[in-house]
Amino acid sequence: MRILKVTQAYYPFLDMGGPALKVRGLARSLVQRGHHVTVLTADLGLDQSLGLSASVEPNAWGWRSCQDGVEAIYLRTRARYRAMTLNPDVIRFSQASLGDFDLVHIYGLYDLLGPAVASLSRRRDIPYVVEPMGMTRPIDRGFWLKRLWHVLLGNRVLQGASLLIATSEQEQRELITAGFPPERVRVRYNGLDLEEFRQLPPRGSFRRRWQIEPNEPLILFFGRLIPRKGADLLLEAFATAFSHTGRLVIAGPEGEPGYLQTLAKKARALGIDRRVAFTGPLYGADKNAALADADIFALPSRYENFANAAAEAMACGTPVIVTESCGISALVSQGAGLVIPRSERALTQGLRELTANTALYSRLQAGCYNVVAQISWEELGGRMEDYYTHVLAERAPGSIESHFR
């Protein structure tokens, strides 16, 4: 198959969150299965400092890269507002190249790339699938703008999709409840390249860097710093559960201006600021070192369609605590951590239980590896291949009932 993947953000723009890694992991898996994969994305500041100088070259649309057999086209960006970009060359690329592909896979909503490619795909009768990545449920900000986006663009994109790909059973239920036919909604988890976790950094390296004692309880939060993800709730629970000892590390890029300062102020007010480290974003070996040295990974999020960081923690053998509203909770509950209601009390109890109950902790630690075996990109690539094959066998975009009335 010749597959075009359309995503607002792609590797190496890791500060844009999970999609940059997700699309890359799945694309590489499909290439290993013998398929041709091209990723169409926006240039979010590509230059020679990003470590791609040997594989990036200019082309008619902006830049072209080929790594691990995956071709990536970075469209020239003419304007940008937050994560959304204006890339007029998406029209020229689609007009010139869409006919070269058997199928299109669109990731995410609330950008201009997906709607443009979807519209031209419909005109050419090229089937496409949409992976909303939790975005059909507006929860963070800009509710009216997102609703307007659906009216102007989004409903057409979703209605014309042959399949919708949910990244958890939770998201699948939400899509069906929103009016999408069950037969058009399939589940495929976010995955991991397990080879990246075969050889972890030397244990204790992160603790030494941040001057954390080897036997001191270390709780880790890793993710974009936005209110939804619950770092503020974790500060409160940590202050109660670990009143005199223990360290809390909050790692990740600031996703909302001023929120890092808000968290730091809260830590001071709780009297725990000397035991809280704000590391900023961590990537590669630095991220794995933090995950491997942590005793507990905690994500008390109000909503996650999956929760990639929790999966990475489990791949490092670190038990996790996630809320019931995290899509990965179905996997965590299989024996890799605790699934709790989203409250300070429940989170405090969870932290205390995992710290005090050594038998439970050891059992969950051992269970991590059984869980992550289910979400290797190698296995999930096969599932995605089956979905594509099904779509091509039908050779029709399908029809999804209008919603968001």
CORNOR-V416931 format. One record per residue. N is the residue number from 1. SS is DSSP state (H for helix, E for strand, L for the rest). OMEGA is omega in degrees with one decimal (none if undefined). Layout:
N_SS_OMEGA ; N_SS_OMEGA
This chain:
1_L_171.5 ; 2_E_-169.6 ; 3_E_173.4 ; 4_E_176.7 ; 5_E_-176.0 ; 6_E_-177.2 ; 7_L_179.3 ; 8_L_-176.8 ; 9_L_-179.7 ; 10_L_176.4 ; 11_L_14.7 ; 12_L_-175.5 ; 13_L_-173.3 ; 14_H_-179.9 ; 15_H_179.6 ; 16_H_174.8 ; 17_L_-170.5 ; 18_L_-175.8 ; 19_H_-178.6 ; 20_H_178.9 ; 21_H_-177.6 ; 22_H_-176.9 ; 23_H_179.5 ; 24_H_-178.8 ; 25_H_-179.3 ; 26_H_179.6 ; 27_H_179.5 ; 28_H_179.1 ; 29_H_-179.3 ; 30_H_176.0 ; 31_H_178.4 ; 32_H_177.7 ; 33_L_173.8 ; 34_L_-179.3 ; 35_L_175.1 ; 36_E_-176.1 ; 37_E_172.4 ; 38_E_177.1 ; 39_E_176.6 ; 40_E_-173.7 ; 41_E_-179.3 ; 42_E_171.1 ; 43_L_-178.0 ; 44_L_179.9 ; 45_L_-177.6 ; 46_L_174.4 ; 47_L_-173.4 ; 48_H_-178.6 ; 49_H_-174.0 ; 50_H_175.2 ; 51_L_-179.1 ; 52_L_-170.7 ; 53_L_-177.5 ; 54_L_-173.0 ; 55_L_-178.4 ; 56_E_177.5 ; 57_E_177.7 ; 58_E_173.3 ; 59_E_-172.7 ; 60_L_-173.4 ; 61_L_-176.9 ; 62_E_178.7 ; 63_E_176.3 ; 64_E_177.7 ; 65_E_173.6 ; 66_E_179.4 ; 67_E_180.0 ; 68_L_178.0 ; 69_L_-179.8 ; 70_E_175.7 ; 71_E_177.1 ; 72_E_176.1 ; 73_E_178.8 ; 74_E_-177.4 ; 75_E_176.6 ; 76_L_179.8 ; 77_L_-178.1 ; 78_L_178.8 ; 79_E_-177.8 ; 80_E_172.7 ; 81_E_-173.6 ; 82_L_-177.4 ; 83_L_-176.7 ; 84_E_179.7 ; 85_E_174.7 ; 86_E_-176.5 ; 87_L_-176.0 ; 88_L_-177.6 ; 89_H_177.2 ; 90_H_179.3 ; 91_H_-179.4 ; 92_H_178.2 ; 93_H_-177.2 ; 94_H_179.9 ; 95_H_-176.1 ; 96_H_-165.8 ; 97_H_-175.1 ; 98_H_-179.0 ; 99_H_179.4 ; 100_H_-172.9 ; 101_L_176.8 ; 102_L_-170.7 ; 103_E_179.7 ; 104_E_177.1 ; 105_E_-177.3 ; 106_E_-178.5 ; 107_E_173.1 ; 108_L_177.3 ; 109_L_174.3 ; 110_L_167.5 ; 111_L_-176.7 ; 112_L_-179.1 ; 113_H_-178.1 ; 114_H_179.8 ; 115_H_-179.9 ; 116_H_-179.1 ; 117_H_179.5 ; 118_H_-178.9 ; 119_H_-179.4 ; 120_H_175.5 ; 121_H_179.1 ; 122_H_-179.2 ; 123_H_-177.1 ; 124_L_-179.9 ; 125_L_175.0 ; 126_L_-176.8 ; 127_L_176.2 ; 128_E_174.2 ; 129_E_-179.6 ; 130_E_174.5 ; 131_E_-172.2 ; 132_L_-179.6 ; 133_L_176.7 ; 134_L_-171.5 ; 135_L_176.6 ; 136_L_179.0 ; 137_L_-178.5 ; 138_L_-174.7 ; 139_L_-173.5 ; 140_L_-175.0 ; 141_L_176.1 ; 142_L_-175.1 ; 143_H_-177.7 ; 144_H_177.1 ; 145_H_179.4 ; 146_H_177.6 ; 147_H_177.5 ; 148_H_178.1 ; 149_H_179.3 ; 150_H_-178.5 ; 151_H_-174.8 ; 152_H_-171.8 ; 153_H_-166.6 ; 154_H_-177.5 ; 155_H_179.6 ; 156_H_179.1 ; 157_H_-175.6 ; 158_H_-179.1 ; 159_H_-176.8 ; 160_L_-176.1 ; 161_L_174.9 ; 162_L_176.6 ; 163_E_166.3 ; 164_E_-178.8 ; 165_E_176.0 ; 166_E_-178.2 ; 167_L_174.6 ; 168_L_174.7 ; 169_H_177.5 ; 170_H_179.4 ; 171_H_176.9 ; 172_H_178.4 ; 173_H_-179.7 ; 174_H_-179.1 ; 175_H_179.0 ; 176_H_177.5 ; 177_H_180.0 ; 178_L_174.7 ; 179_L_178.7 ; 180_L_-179.6 ; 181_L_-177.9 ; 182_H_-177.8 ; 183_H_179.5 ; 184_H_179.9 ; 185_E_-179.7 ; 186_E_-179.6 ; 187_E_169.0 ; 188_L_-177.2 ; 189_L_163.7 ; 190_L_-173.6 ; 191_L_178.3 ; 192_E_167.2 ; 193_L_-172.3 ; 194_H_177.5 ; 195_H_-179.8 ; 196_H_-177.4 ; 197_H_179.9 ; 198_L_-178.2 ; 199_L_-177.2 ; 200_L_175.2 ; 201_L_-179.6 ; 202_L_-177.9 ; 203_L_-179.3 ; 204_L_-176.6 ; 205_H_178.2 ; 206_H_179.4 ; 207_H_-180.0 ; 208_H_-178.5 ; 209_H_-176.6 ; 210_L_174.5 ; 211_L_177.1 ; 212_L_-176.7 ; 213_L_-176.1 ; 214_L_-176.0 ; 215_L_-179.7 ; 216_L_179.2 ; 217_L_-178.8 ; 218_E_179.0 ; 219_E_-175.4 ; 220_E_167.1 ; 221_E_179.7 ; 222_E_179.6 ; 223_L_176.2 ; 224_L_-178.8 ; 225_E_175.2 ; 226_L_-174.6 ; 227_H_-175.5 ; 228_H_-171.9 ; 229_H_166.5 ; 230_L_176.3 ; 231_H_178.0 ; 232_H_177.4 ; 233_H_178.8 ; 234_H_176.1 ; 235_H_-178.9 ; 236_H_-178.6 ; 237_H_178.7 ; 238_H_-179.7 ; 239_H_179.6 ; 240_H_-175.6 ; 241_H_-177.5 ; 242_L_-173.6 ; 243_L_-175.1 ; 244_L_-177.9 ; 245_L_-178.6 ; 246_L_178.5 ; 247_E_176.7 ; 248_E_177.0 ; 249_E_176.9 ; 250_E_-174.0 ; 251_E_176.9 ; 252_L_178.9 ; 253_L_176.9 ; 254_E_-177.3 ; 255_L_178.2 ; 256_L_-175.1 ; 257_L_177.1 ; 258_L_-175.3 ; 259_H_176.0 ; 260_H_178.1 ; 261_H_177.4 ; 262_H_179.6 ; 263_H_179.4 ; 264_H_178.1 ; 265_H_179.5 ; 266_H_178.0 ; 267_H_177.9 ; 268_H_-179.1 ; 269_H_179.2 ; 270_L_179.2 ; 271_L_-177.5 ; 272_L_-173.1 ; 273_H_179.2 ; 274_H_179.7 ; 275_H_178.2 ; 276_E_178.3 ; 277_E_173.5 ; 278_E_-171.4 ; 279_E_-169.2 ; 280_E_-178.4 ; 281_L_176.5 ; 282_L_-178.9 ; 283_L_172.3 ; 284_H_-176.6 ; 285_H_179.2 ; 286_H_178.9 ; 287_H_-179.4 ; 288_H_177.3 ; 289_H_178.3 ; 290_H_-179.2 ; 291_H_-178.0 ; 292_H_-179.0 ; 293_H_-179.0 ; 294_L_172.7 ; 295_L_-178.5 ; 296_E_170.1 ; 297_E_-176.6 ; 298_E_176.5 ; 299_E_-179.2 ; 300_L_-172.7 ; 301_L_174.8 ; 302_L_176.8 ; 303_L_171.2 ; 304_E_177.9 ; 305_L_171.2 ; 306_L_177.0 ; 307_L_-175.4 ; 308_H_-176.6 ; 309_H_177.1 ; 310_H_177.1 ; 311_H_179.6 ; 312_H_176.9 ; 313_H_179.3 ; 314_H_178.0 ; 315_H_176.1 ; 316_L_178.5 ; 317_L_-179.2 ; 318_L_177.3 ; 319_L_-174.0 ; 320_E_168.8 ; 321_E_177.4 ; 322_E_178.4 ; 323_E_179.7 ; 324_L_-177.5 ; 325_L_173.2 ; 326_E_-177.2 ; 327_L_-178.2 ; 328_L_-175.2 ; 329_H_179.4 ; 330_H_177.0 ; 331_H_-179.4 ; 332_H_-176.7 ; 333_L_177.8 ; 334_L_174.9 ; 335_L_179.7 ; 336_L_-178.7 ; 337_E_-179.2 ; 338_E_173.3 ; 339_E_-171.3 ; 340_E_167.7 ; 341_L_-179.0 ; 342_L_177.0 ; 343_L_178.8 ; 344_H_-178.7 ; 345_H_-179.1 ; 346_H_-179.7 ; 347_H_177.4 ; 348_H_179.2 ; 349_H_179.3 ; 350_H_178.3 ; 351_H_-179.9 ; 352_H_-176.8 ; 353_H_-178.7 ; 354_H_179.1 ; 355_H_-173.3 ; 356_H_-174.5 ; 357_L_-174.9 ; 358_H_179.1 ; 359_H_177.5 ; 360_H_-178.1 ; 361_H_-179.1 ; 362_H_179.9 ; 363_H_179.5 ; 364_H_178.1 ; 365_H_177.8 ; 366_H_-178.7 ; 367_H_-179.0 ; 368_H_-173.7 ; 369_H_176.6 ; 370_H_-178.7 ; 371_H_-174.9 ; 372_H_176.9 ; 373_H_-178.8 ; 374_H_-173.2 ; 375_H_171.7 ; 376_E_178.5 ; 377_H_178.0 ; 378_H_-179.8 ; 379_H_-177.3 ; 380_H_174.8 ; 381_H_176.7 ; 382_H_178.7 ; 383_H_179.7 ; 384_H_176.6 ; 385_H_178.5 ; 386_H_179.3 ; 387_H_178.2 ; 388_H_180.0 ; 389_H_178.0 ; 390_H_-179.6 ; 391_H_-178.0 ; 392_H_177.7 ; 393_H_178.6 ; 394_H_-179.0 ; 395_L_176.9 ; 396_L_-177.4 ; 397_L_-176.8 ; 398_L_-178.6 ; 399_L_178.0 ; 400_L_-174.4 ; 401_L_177.5 ; 402_L_-179.9 ; 403_L_-174.5 ; 404_L_179.6 ; 405_L_none
